[in-house]
Amino acid sequence: MFGIELSVLAAFIATSFALIISPGPDTLVILRHAINGGRGPGLAAVGGVQLGLVVHTSLSVAGISLIIASTPVLLQGVAVIGAGYLAWIWMQN
């Protein structure tokens, strides 16, 4: 089947399934806000995570991610802005 051994395909499917069902850092952020603040902050965290995913996916589809990744100055700028934002969030707590 397409030159792929069945055992390799089975291992790929099993690994993919394990990665898909395991919670990621966004799930932990949502849980933290929901546990500490209740329903409102939990739903706000869900909205923030989903908005971030929509923006990232939209930019990827538009090809912006490729442009940023292939231009070192832009990539460094995005990294610095992201680090600054994370530091600001951390200082708020």
ABEGO torsion letter per residue (X at the ends): XGGBBAAAAAAAAAAAAAAAABBBAAAAAAAAAAAAAEAAAAAAAAAAAAAAAAAAAAAAAAGAAAAAAABAAAAAAAAAAAAAAAAAAAAAX
